[in-house]
Amino acid sequence: MQLDPQARAVLERAARAGVPSFAQLGAALARAIYRETRGVLASPPPAVARIEDRRAPGPASDIPLRCYRPLGVSDTELLPALVYFHGGGWTLGDLDTHDVVCREFANRARCAVVAVDYRLAPEHKFPAAVDDAVAATRWIASTARHLGVDERRIAVGGDSAGGNLAAVVALTLRDDGGPPLAMQALIYPATDLAADTPSHKRLAEGYLLTRESILWFTGNYVRSPADVTDWRASPLKARDLSRLPPAYVVTAGFDPLYDEGHAYAAALQAAGVETTYECFEGMVHGFVTMGGVIAAAHHAIYRVSLALREVFARR
């Protein structure tokens, strides 16, 4: 695999900026830097038909949501929906950092998108984010008609930590009475918090997501080392991956999480789950939020959106 020239330019730009690591900055400042850099690297926000902020009841407090409807649909049309969980190591990110991604998914997949602003670590440790993600998905399904959504066609998705949450939501709903999901879209998901695969070692430095940052994110999220082995934190450790909704798993070739994303796709396939796996070989972690400087970001969203449209059309 060769590093994509546009990805290389992003790495060089980051090196010239000389910003300290997230671990050195601390959560509050890291969130501000992350929000700023997403804005700089993202493409201009595409127009959508409507955006509405809502709140879902959660286990601890109301969960902020942002609902998107694509261009070209009426206000009364019941749409399939993608419930989206943002990345950021369970520590960073919000409804604004992934706004462009959600807009693009809405237009390309021709569906409603509901972004979920789950509680963040270290203020809220595992399993707070999981509990919020599950509660929000269930509420969206239970109030689907009021949101202009077809409750029979709801998918979950996310990138990085958000991909982790989407996978865990799919497992939880399978085992705890639903609602049934149409699909899970997992973009370079974290699936094993042990972080001990060859790609973690080979790509520990120099590719945006560093070993130091990964350990910091995990340390923020888990309450103790025992949580790392809990399937709700590390879905690759789940005993049974069968009977799950169809999956589309995206990895990046120069991402420390490459091996665990690939392994999760392989495990889903081995368990009989309809799974599409695609590696963007020249890409680095986080590339789908960098559509202003990396063309492959749009291609990845387009590919996943095609799969969503196909699955929604079947139901």
N, C-alpha and C positions, 0 to 999 in steps of 0.2 A: 504494500500500500504506500502511496505517496501523498504527502500533505498537499491539499488543494492550495493554489496560489492565493486565493482570497482568504482562506483560513490563515495562511502564513502571514499575510498582511495584518490581520487582526492580532496575531501573536506579537508581531514586531511593534505594532502600535501600543499594545499593552506594556511591552517591555520599556518602550520609550517613556511612557507615562510614569513609570516607577511608583505606582501606588502600592502601599504596604499590603500584606496579605489580609484577608478577612479576619483571620485569627488574631492578628496584631491590632486590628482596628476595633474589635468588639462589635457586638450585635447592632447597636443603634447606628453607629457610623457606617458599618458594613451595609446596612439596609439602605442608607442614603446613597452610598456610592453605587450599589447595585441598581437602584432605581435610576440614577443618573446615567449610568453606562448603558442600560437597556434602551433608554430614550435616544442616546447618541447612535447606537448600532441598529436600531429598528428602522424599518421602512416607514414612510408616511402612512398614517392610519387610513385604510380604505373606508369609504362611506358604507354604511349599512342602513337598513330601513329604520331601525329603532334600537335604542339602548335604554334600559331601565334598571335602576338600582333597587334591589329588594332586600329583605332580611328573612331568613328561615330560623325557626326555633331550634336551638341547639342544646346540648347536654349541660352547658355551663352558662351560655349567654346566646343572644341572637347572632346568627352567622351572616355576614354581609355577602350578597350575591350581586352579580351583574349579568343581566339578560340581554342577549343580542338577537335580532332578527335580520335575516339577510335581505339584500336588495331584491325588489321584484316580487315580494309576497304581500298579500293583504293582511290587515290586522286580524281578520277572523279565521284565517287558514290555520288548521292544526298542523304543526310541523314536528318532524322528528327532532330530537335534541341530543346534544353532546354536553355532558356535565364535565367541566374542565377544572383540573387542579394544577395550579402553577408550580413551577420548580423554584429552587432556592435553598436546598438543603434543610428543609423544614424550619429554616431560620430567617430567610430573606424572601422578598417577593410579595406582591399584593395584586389587587385588581388592575392597577395601572401598569405594572411592569410587563404584563402579558396581554394588554389590551389589543395590540396590533395582531398578535397570534389569534386571539379569539375572534376578532373581526374577520380575519382571513378564513378561518375555519367556517364561520357562518356563511360567507359568500360562496366558498368553494364546495362545501358539503351540502349547501342548500338546506341548512337546518338551523334551528335555534341553538345558541350556545349559552350555557349558564355557568359562569365562572364563580368559583367558591373561594372566599377569603377565610380559610381555616385558621385556627389559632397557631401561633408560631412559638418555637423554642428560642432561647432557653426558658422564657417565662412560663411556657406551657409544655411540659414534657410529654413524651409518649405515654399513653396513646391518645392524647388530646386531639392531634390532627386527624387521626383515624376516626375517632368518635364524631368529630365535626363533619368529615367527609361522608361518612355513612348516614348521619342524620340529615345532611343537606340533600343527598341523593334521594333518600326516602321521602323527604318533604316535597321535593320537585316532582316525584312520581305521584304522590298523593294529591297534589294541587295542580297537576299537569294542565287540565282544561283551562284553569284560570290564567295559566302562563302562556296559553296558546300552543300547548305541546301535546302530542299524541303519546299517551302513557305506554303504549305498546312498542314504541320505537325510541328508547332512551339508551344512549351509550355513555360510557365514562372514558375519560382520557386525561393525559397530563404528561409533563416532561420532567425528567430527573426525579426529584422527590415527589412531584405530582404524579409521575408515572408509577412510582411506588404506591402512592395512595389509591390510584385507580385500580391497580392490581389487587390490592387488599380489599377495596370495596367490592370488587367482583367476587372474591372468595367469600367475604362476609355475607353478601346478599344470597349467594348460592346456598349457604348453610343455615341462614337464619330467617327464612321465609320470604325472601325477595325484597323488592320487586325484581322480576327477571329483567336482565339487560340484553340489549341487542348486540353490543360489541364493547371491546376494551381496546383503546388506542394508547400504546405505551411507547413514549419517545425517550430514548436512552434512559430507561428506568433504573433506579437503584433497587436491586432485588436481594442483595445479601450484604448486610452491614458489617460482616466480618472483614470485607475489603482485602482479601488475601489472594486474589487471583493473579496470574502472570501479568495481565494488562495493568493492574494497580501498581505493580512493581516497575514494569517497563515504561509506563507513562506517568511516573510519579511527579515529575517536574517539567515545566516548559510548555504545557498545553492548556493553560488557563485554570483548569480544575486540578489543583495540586494535592499531593498526599497530605500536606499540612491542613489544607482546607477541609478535605474529606474527614479527617479525624476530628477537626473542630466541629463540623456539622453534626457528626455522629455523637460526639460528646455533649453537644447542646441538646440533642433530641432524646437520647435514652436516659433512663433513670439509673441504670446499673448495667454492667456487662451482660447480665442475664437477659436483658431485653433484646440483645443482638440476635439471640437464637429464637425469639418469638416470631412466628410466621407473620404476625401483623406488622412487624418491623422489617422482616426479611422474608418476603413471600416465596422466595426460592426454597425455603425450608418447610413449606407447607407439605403435609404428608400426602395430600390428594389434590391434584390439579385437574382432575377430570370434571366433566359436566359444566365447564365454564363457557361464557359467551365467546364467539369468535374474537381472535386477537390479531392486531397488527402491531408488530414490534419493530421499532427503528433503533439502530445503534449508529455510533460514529467511530470510525477506525482509529482515531487518535484521542480516544476518550478512556480514562482509567476504568470506567464502568462498562467498557465494551464486552468483556468476558461474561459478566453476570447478566447483561441484557441478552446476549447470544444464548447463554445457558438457560435462561427463563423461556425463551422462544422454543428451544429444543425440548425442554421439559413439558411445555404445553403440548407440543406436537406428539411427544411420546405418550401423553395421557389421553390422546384422541381429540384434542381441541383443535378446531379449524384455525390455523395460524399462518399468517403471512409474515415473513421476516425479511427485513431490508437493511443492509449496512451501507451508510454513506461513507465510503472508505477514506476519503480525504478530509473528513470533517473532524472538528473538535467538539467537546461537550458544550452544550448551550447554543449550538448554531442556529436552531430554529427561531430564536429571538433576535437574530442578527440579519434580518432580511434587507436592511439598508446597505449592507456591505458584503453579504454572502448570498449569491443567487440560489444556492442549494437549499436555503431555508424555505423559499417559496415552493421549490420542487418537492421537498419532503411533505409540506402541508398539503400540496396538491395530491400526492400519492395516497396519503392517509385519507384525505377527503373523498377520493374516488372509492376507496374501500368502504367508507361510511355510507356513501350514497348507494352502493351495491347492496350492503346489508339492510339498510332501511327499506329499499325497494322490495325486498323479499318478504317483509313482515306486514 
